[in-house]
Each structure stands twice: as structure tokens, then as C-alpha cells.
Amino acid sequence: MKKIKVLGLVAVMAVFSVMALGSGSGSGGEKKEITAGSAAEASSEVQETAENGEENTADTAAEEAAATVSIEEQVLFEQDGLKVTAVEYVTDSIWGDGIKLLIENNGSSDIGVGCNALIVNDYMISDLFSTTVAAGKKDYETLYLSSSALKAAGIENVGKIEIYFHTFDAESYSTIADMDCVTIQTSAYDSMDVAPNDAGQELYNADGIRIVGKYVDENSFWGAAVLLYIENNSGQNRIIQCEDMSINGFMVTPYFSSTVYDGKKAIDDITLMSSELEENNITSVDDIELKFKIIDEDYMDRTESDVIHFSTK
């Protein structure tokens, strides 16, 4: 499996995804619902009101649940003298939940370990995990599950964690190997959250790809963001991007690229830079037009949607 490389500002922005998942991070800015049909809109409003009203209770319950979650110690992979073992499930007051790993390098050269993908309860989750272990040495490292990403996906009970590790040369950073998926089941597996967090306006639904617009955050980390729910049942891993985007009739540059594995879901956002909004005198994100691009991992098979229009009025 090939690791997707997103270049330019999109790659830089990915570094901050743990802090800021755009709208999904729970930013304190104004969040504007994307308009839908009356029935769907009412359903969304009821759900969001209920979620807001129970937020403190849910947060407390999540903390209590996390404190009791555990895993069995297990070897995740062993190859070319490198051995990675999941030791325990941990919770940090700043970084949130994570898997404590023991990494043993019994080879003759320094090796790096990172992730191609991290999936929790079938949701793609951003990670910043990357570490290097010198030849003949061991190291304990924690693979953290972004608390903001879990919250955006509506995950309170972590039951299943899927990890696609990759190894790389510590000097050249060239890939050594892409590992098959390893799956960790926690003690909360039977009670894990499985309901899709898909309330909002359906924007696209074709060939196994479904995209729902949830809301617009006008005070996100970078400026403004359009939060999306994405579901992939196409039979292949897909990359979702967008182009030809306009806000209130003004063309803007969308920063968005979301890789969603087959059978998985994602909560991700289209980021709009504050500087560009200011240049176009856009003070309120009201009317939005764009086209979605659905691409395979080799960038060979590409589907482009018709122009999609939606609003927050």
C-alpha cells in the first residue's frame, strides 16, 4: 500500500490537525448549519441542541470510560529485527488517549517508525506519530488518538484501533516497508460507538462515496472551515478533494485532501484562509459552490462531481 503524500500548505496544515481539526475541534467561534430540507434540518437542530445540552455530562462520561479502558499486551509486528509491542492503553490530560508502544530495534541500522493510517471505530483519525530508534536500542513511545478528532467523530468509547505502520531509514527517510493493518480491540469493544455522526446536508452520494456538509465554522484555526462527514463504501481506498470553490460568488482556494479507506468514515474540513477571505471582503460565509474530486490512491482513476451549491442561510 502506498503512502499518500500531500504537498504544499495542505501538508503543513496536517501537522496542526491534532490541535485544530477545523470545525471539528470544538472551536469557540460561530458555527453555522448548512441548510437542508426542512425535515433533515429539524432533525439536525434537535440533535445538535441535545449534544450541546449534554456536553459536560458526555465529557465526564468519556473521561470515566477512558479511565477503565484497557488492552492486552500484544506484538503488533516484527520484521527485520524491529519489534513493536502494544503495552497498555493510556490517558494523558493534554494529549488524550493513546497506545503505549515498546519499540525494539535489534537490527544493525537506525530505523524510524510511523503511521500510514490510524483508524478508530472505523473513523480515519489524524496522528502525528513518528519516532526513530537506534540500532540495538529500545524505546517506549505513545501513539496518541487525537482527542479533538475523536470528539468530532462522536467517539466516546474507543473499542477498535486499526494501525497501518510503516518503517523508514532514519538517515534518508526513505520507506523501508509498509505494514499490513494491525487491529487492537480494547475492553470497550462491545460498547464502542458505531453510529455514524452524519447529521447535516447530503452534498454528494454516488459510487459508494457519500459526503455530508455539517456546518461552517467562521472562526476556525486558519480562518473558516466547512466541516464534512465522508463515508467510503466504494470497494477501494479513496482520496477526496475539491476545486472550483467560491464563497458568496468570490473564488477562493480550498485546502482539503482527505484519504478515506474502503469501508471507513471520516470527519474532515475544507479550510479557507482568513487572508483570502479578507481580500475578498467576505465577513460571512453564506453561499458556497464547489466540485468534489474522488481519486484512487495512484491518482489514476478520477471522478469529478457536478457543481454543488449549498448555503448557511
VOFIMAR-570771 format. One line per 3 residues: number of its first residue (from 0); their letters; for each residue x, y, z of C-alpha. Coordinates in steps of 0.5 Angstrom, whole numbers, always signed. Example, Ala and Ser with C-alpha at 12.3 -4.5 7.8 and 13.67 -1.06 7.14 Angstrom:
! residues 2
0) as) +25/-9/+16  +27/-2/+14 .
//
This chain:
! residues 313
0) mkk) +0/+0/+0  +3/+7/-2  +3/+12/+3 .
3) ikv) +0/+19/+0  +4/+25/+0  +0/+31/+0 .
6) lgl) +5/+37/-2  +5/+45/+0  +1/+48/+5 .
9) vav) -4/+42/+6  +2/+38/+9  +4/+44/+13 .
12) mav) -3/+44/+16  -4/+37/+17  +1/+38/+22 .
15) fsv) -4/+42/+26  -10/+37/+25  -9/+35/+32 .
18) mal) -10/+42/+35  -15/+44/+30  -19/+39/+26 .
21) gsg) -22/+46/+24  -29/+46/+26  -29/+39/+29 .
24) sgs) -24/+41/+34  -30/+45/+38  -27/+52/+37 .
27) gge) -31/+57/+40  -32/+61/+34  -39/+62/+31 .
30) kke) -42/+55/+27  -47/+56/+22  -51/+50/+20 .
33) ita) -51/+48/+13  -58/+49/+10  -62/+42/+9 .
36) gsa) -69/+40/+7  -74/+42/+13  -74/+35/+16 .
39) aea) -67/+34/+16  -66/+41/+18  -70/+40/+24 .
42) sse) -67/+33/+26  -60/+36/+26  -62/+42/+30 .
45) vqe) -65/+37/+35  -59/+33/+35  -54/+39/+36 .
48) tae) -58/+42/+41  -58/+36/+45  -51/+35/+44 .
51) nge) -49/+42/+47  -54/+41/+53  -51/+35/+55 .
54) ent) -44/+36/+53  -41/+37/+60  -44/+30/+62 .
57) adt) -42/+27/+56  -34/+29/+57  -35/+27/+64 .
60) aae) -37/+20/+62  -32/+20/+57  -26/+21/+62 .
63) eaa) -29/+16/+66  -30/+11/+61  -23/+12/+58 .
66) atv) -20/+11/+65  -23/+4/+65  -21/+2/+58 .
69) sie) -15/-3/+57  -12/-7/+52  -8/-14/+53 .
72) eqv) -1/-13/+51  +1/-16/+44  +6/-16/+39 .
75) lfe) +4/-11/+33  +9/-13/+28  +16/-16/+28 .
78) qdg) +21/-15/+22  +28/-15/+20  +30/-14/+27 .
81) lkv) +25/-9/+29  +19/-11/+34  +13/-7/+36 .
84) tav) +9/-9/+42  +3/-5/+45  +4/-5/+52 .
87) eyv) -2/-1/+55  -8/+4/+54  -6/+10/+57 .
90) tds) -10/+17/+58  -6/+24/+58  -9/+30/+61 .
93) iwg) -6/+34/+55  -6/+29/+49  -12/+25/+51 .
96) dgi) -12/+17/+50  -6/+13/+47  -3/+6/+46 .
99) kll) +4/+6/+50  +9/+2/+45  +15/-1/+46 .
102) ien) +20/-1/+40  +26/-5/+40  +31/-5/+35 .
105) ngs) +35/-11/+34  +38/-9/+27  +44/-6/+25 .
108) sdi) +42/+1/+23  +37/+6/+26  +30/+5/+24 .
111) gvg) +24/+10/+24  +17/+8/+25  +11/+12/+23 .
114) cna) +4/+11/+21  +1/+11/+14  -6/+11/+17 .
117) liv) -10/+11/+24  -17/+9/+25  -21/+9/+31 .
120) ndy) -28/+5/+31  -28/+6/+23  -26/+13/+23 .
123) mis) -20/+16/+20  -16/+20/+25  -10/+24/+24 .
126) dlf) -4/+22/+28  +3/+26/+29  +7/+19/+31 .
129) stt) +14/+18/+28  +20/+16/+32  +27/+14/+31 .
132) vaa) +30/+8/+35  +38/+7/+34  +41/+0/+33 .
135) gkk) +41/-4/+39  +36/+0/+43  +29/+0/+46 .
138) dye) +24/+6/+47  +17/+7/+50  +13/+12/+45 .
141) tly) +6/+13/+46  +1/+13/+39  -4/+18/+41 .
144) lss) -11/+18/+39  -13/+26/+37  -18/+28/+43 .
147) sal) -21/+33/+38  -22/+28/+32  -25/+23/+37 .
150) kaa) -30/+29/+39  -31/+31/+32  -33/+24/+30 .
153) gie) -37/+23/+37  -33/+17/+39  -33/+17/+47 .
156) nvg) -32/+9/+48  -26/+7/+44  -27/+0/+42 .
159) kie) -22/-2/+36  -16/+1/+33  -13/+0/+27 .
162) iyf) -6/+2/+25  -2/+2/+18  +5/+2/+21 .
165) htf) +11/+4/+16  +18/+4/+17  +24/+8/+14 .
168) dae) +31/+9/+14  +33/+14/+20  +38/+18/+15 .
171) sys) +35/+18/+9  +27/+18/+11  +26/+13/+5 .
174) tia) +21/+8/+6  +23/+1/+8  +17/-2/+9 .
177) dmd) +9/-1/+9  +6/-6/+14  -1/-9/+14 .
180) cvt) -6/-7/+18  -6/-9/+25  -12/-9/+30 .
183) iqt) -13/-7/+37  -19/-9/+41  -20/-5/+47 .
186) say) -24/-8/+53  -29/-3/+51  -30/-6/+44 .
189) dsm) -37/-9/+46  -40/-2/+48  -36/+2/+43 .
192) dva) -39/+8/+39  -41/+6/+32  -47/+10/+30 .
195) pnd) -45/+15/+24  -44/+22/+26  -47/+24/+19 .
198) agq) -53/+30/+21  -53/+35/+16  -54/+37/+9 .
201) ely) -52/+31/+4  -48/+34/-1  -46/+28/-5 .
204) nad) -48/+21/-6  -45/+17/-12  -41/+10/-13 .
207) gir) -40/+9/-6  -38/+16/-3  -42/+20/+1 .
210) ivg) -41/+27/+3  -45/+31/+8  -44/+38/+10 .
213) kyv) -45/+39/+17  -43/+46/+19  -39/+52/+17 .
216) den) -34/+55/+23  -33/+62/+22  -27/+62/+27 .
219) sfw) -23/+56/+26  -16/+56/+27  -14/+58/+20 .
222) gaa) -20/+63/+18  -26/+59/+17  -28/+52/+15 .
225) vll) -33/+47/+12  -34/+41/+16  -35/+35/+13 .
228) yie) -37/+28/+14  -35/+23/+9  -36/+15/+8 .
231) nns) -33/+11/+3  -36/+4/+1  -33/+4/-6 .
234) gqn) -29/-2/-5  -23/+2/-6  -19/+7/-1 .
237) rii) -20/+14/-4  -18/+21/-4  -23/+26/-3 .
240) qce) -21/+33/-5  -25/+40/-8  -24/+45/-13 .
243) dms) -27/+51/-17  -30/+53/-10  -33/+60/-9 .
246) ing) -36/+64/-3  -41/+69/-4  -39/+69/-11 .
249) fmv) -32/+70/-10  -27/+65/-12  -23/+62/-6 .
252) tpy) -17/+57/-5  -20/+51/-1  -14/+47/+3 .
255) fss) -17/+40/+3  -15/+33/+2  -18/+27/+6 .
258) tvy) -16/+20/+5  -21/+15/+7  -20/+8/+7 .
261) dgk) -25/+3/+4  -31/+1/+9  -29/+7/+13 .
264) kai) -31/+14/+15  -28/+21/+17  -30/+28/+20 .
267) ddi) -25/+33/+16  -26/+40/+14  -25/+45/+8 .
270) tlm) -20/+50/+10  -21/+57/+8  -15/+62/+10 .
273) sse) -17/+68/+13  -12/+73/+9  -16/+71/+3 .
276) lee) -23/+72/+6  -21/+79/+8  -18/+80/+1 .
279) nni) -25/+79/-2  -29/+83/+4  -32/+76/+6 .
282) tsv) -34/+77/+13  -40/+72/+13  -39/+65/+9 .
285) ddi) -47/+65/+7  -47/+62/+0  -42/+56/-3 .
288) elk) -40/+53/-9  -35/+47/-11  -34/+41/-14 .
291) fki) -31/+35/-11  -26/+30/-14  -26/+23/-12 .
294) ide) -19/+20/-13  -16/+13/-12  -9/+12/-9 .
297) dym) -5/+12/-15  -8/+18/-18  -10/+15/-24 .
300) drt) -18/+14/-23  -21/+21/-22  -29/+22/-22 .
303) esd) -31/+30/-21  -38/+32/-19  -42/+37/-22 .
306) vih) -42/+44/-19  -45/+43/-12  -49/+49/-9 .
309) fst) -50/+50/-1  -51/+55/+4  -52/+57/+11 .
312) k) -58/+62/+10 .
//
